[in-house]
Every structure is written in C-alpha cells, then in structure tokens.
Amino acid sequence: MGCPKCRPQYIKALKSYAAPHLEHLCGDCQRRYETNPLRLLDCKNQQCRQIMENAPVLRDMLCPDCAEHFTRLQQTLELLEIPYTLDPTVVRGLDYYTKTAFEFVAPGLGAKDSIGGGGRYDGLIEQCGGPPTPAVGVGIGLERVLIAQEAANAT
C-alpha cells in the first residue's frame, strides 16, 4: 500500500496510465478515478480488469522505508513457512492502510473467495487525534468462513 511518502507518486502514475482509457472504464471506475484511484485496481468488471492489468505496480515505486518493510515481511513469512501470493490489486478500499494490506482466501469458493483481510494502519490513531501509534487490524467474514468450512468438509 505504500505510505504517505510514496503513495502520492504512485497514484499520479496510476492516473496517468488510466487517463487514456477512461471512456472504456465502467461508471464506477470513472468516478473512482477522481475520488479514490487505487480502487481502479480491484474493480470486478472484466473489461476494467483487462485495462488495468498493465497498470504500474506500487511495489515498484515504494520509498526506501516501505521497500525495506516489504522485504522483511516476505522474509518473515518465508521463515515461518506461511505461503503467500503477491497480488498488486489488493487495496482493501480504505485510505488509512499503510505499507501492507492482505486478504485470506479459500480457493474453490468462486469469485468471492476472500474470507477476511486487513493490514497496517499506522496513521489512523493520529488522524483521530491520538498519538502516533503503529497498528494492524483484520476483519473476517464469519459466514464466508462457515461456507469455506462446509466446502472443505471440515467440522
């Protein structure tokens, strides 16, 4: 997700990429172009997905602090033998996320295979008037977990 230092540069590059394609993007994406350009990356419309698949990737534009954090995160996941897949389209839809956003998926559930997700939001407490506080949060869709459990024949 980057941070307030590197995300503006990425948003500028993303908008520059999307601008020539605006008339071919869905109405939601045309609105998001102005209000929240990162959301262009997670549109479910197939035509929009095809257009955006060649968009710039944020991890290629991270500031040194975010790049180091991302490298350490991947090293930690590998050390703990936690499998992961990098997906540059995961944006979580909330502007307060910083550095890392993630989703938990249960393959085989179809188009809506995400059962939860979250990320870092180091600046959120400060935005609400509190002291600078690093933070991580996660939300899980209980009904999605139950569907995944049933699909896996787990009890």
C-alpha positions in Angstrom: 0.0 0.0 0.0 3.0 2.3 0.4 2.8 5.2 2.8 2.1 9.0 2.7 5.6 9.5 1.3 5.4 7.1 -1.7 1.7 6.6 -2.4 1.1 10.1 -3.9 3.7 9.4 -6.6 2.1 6.0 -7.3 -1.4 7.5 -7.6 -0.1 10.0 -10.0 1.4 7.3 -12.2 -1.8 5.2 -11.9 -3.9 8.1 -13.0 -1.6 8.8 -15.9 -1.9 5.2 -17.0 -5.7 5.2 -16.7 -6.4 8.6 -18.3 -6.3 7.4 -21.9 -8.6 4.5 -21.1 -11.3 6.4 -19.1 -14.0 6.2 -21.7 -13.6 2.4 -21.7 -13.8 2.0 -17.9 -17.1 1.3 -16.1 -19.0 4.1 -14.4 -17.7 3.2 -11.0 -14.1 3.3 -12.2 -14.7 6.7 -13.9 -15.9 8.0 -10.6 -13.1 6.3 -8.6 -10.5 7.9 -11.0 -11.3 11.2 -9.3 -12.3 10.0 -5.8 -10.0 7.0 -5.0 -7.8 5.9 -7.9 -6.4 2.9 -6.0 -9.9 1.3 -6.3 -9.4 1.1 -10.1 -7.2 -1.9 -9.3 -9.9 -4.0 -7.6 -12.8 -3.5 -10.0 -14.7 -6.7 -10.7 -15.7 -5.6 -14.2 -13.8 -7.8 -16.7 -13.1 -5.0 -19.2 -11.7 -2.8 -16.4 -9.6 -5.7 -15.2 -8.1 -6.2 -18.6 -7.3 -2.5 -19.0 -5.8 -2.2 -15.6 -3.7 -5.4 -15.8 -0.8 -3.4 -17.3 -1.0 -0.6 -14.8 2.0 0.4 -12.8 2.7 -1.7 -9.8 3.0 0.1 -6.4 5.8 -2.2 -5.1 8.0 -0.9 -7.9 7.6 2.6 -6.6 7.9 2.2 -2.8 10.0 4.6 -0.8 13.1 3.0 0.9 11.3 2.6 4.3 8.3 0.8 2.7 10.6 -1.3 0.4 12.6 -2.5 3.5 9.4 -3.2 5.4 8.0 -5.2 2.5 11.3 -7.2 2.1 11.3 -8.0 5.9 7.6 -9.0 5.8 8.3 -11.5 2.9 11.4 -12.9 4.7 9.3 -13.4 7.9 6.5 -15.2 6.0 9.1 -17.5 4.4 10.9 -18.1 7.6 7.6 -19.1 9.2 6.7 -21.2 6.1 3.5 -19.3 5.6 2.5 -19.5 1.9 1.5 -16.2 0.2 0.9 -14.8 -3.2 1.6 -11.2 -4.1 -1.4 -9.5 -5.6 -0.9 -5.9 -6.6 -4.7 -5.4 -6.9 -5.4 -5.9 -3.2 -6.2 -2.4 -2.0 -8.8 -3.1 0.7 -10.7 0.1 -0.2 -9.7 2.1 2.8 -7.3 5.0 2.6 -5.9 4.7 6.1 -4.0 1.5 5.3 -0.2 1.8 5.1 2.6 -0.4 3.9 0.8 -3.8 3.8 -2.7 -5.0 3.1 -3.7 -8.6 3.0 -6.5 -11.0 2.3 -7.2 -14.6 3.4 -8.7 -16.6 0.6 -10.3 -20.0 0.5 -9.9 -21.4 -3.0 -12.9 -23.1 -4.6 -15.5 -20.6 -3.3 -15.8 -18.9 -6.7 -15.5 -15.2 -7.4 -15.9 -14.3 -3.8 -13.1 -16.5 -2.3 -11.9 -13.9 0.2 -12.8 -14.8 3.8 -11.0 -11.9 5.5 -8.4 -9.3 5.3 -6.7 -6.3 6.8 -3.5 -4.5 7.0 -1.4 -1.9 8.7 -2.8 1.5 9.6 -0.1 3.3 11.4 -1.5 6.8 10.9 -5.2 6.1 11.9 -4.9 6.8 15.7 -3.1 10.0 14.9 -5.8 11.0 12.4 -8.3 10.6 15.1 -6.4 12.9 17.5 -4.3 10.4 19.3 -0.6 9.9 19.5 1.3 8.2 16.6 0.6 4.5 17.1 1.6 1.6 14.8 -1.3 -0.7 14.3 -2.5 -3.8 12.4 -6.1 -5.0 12.1 -8.1 -7.8 10.5 -11.7 -8.4 9.7 -13.1 -11.8 9.0 -16.4 -12.7 7.3 -17.9 -15.4 9.6 -20.4 -16.5 7.0 -17.6 -16.9 4.4 -15.5 -18.9 6.9 -18.5 -21.2 7.5 -19.0 -21.7 3.8 -15.3 -22.5 3.4 -15.5 -24.9 6.3 -18.5 -26.6 4.7 -16.8 -26.7 1.3 -13.7 -28.4 2.8 -15.9 -30.9 4.7 -14.3 -29.7 7.9 -16.0 -29.8 11.3 
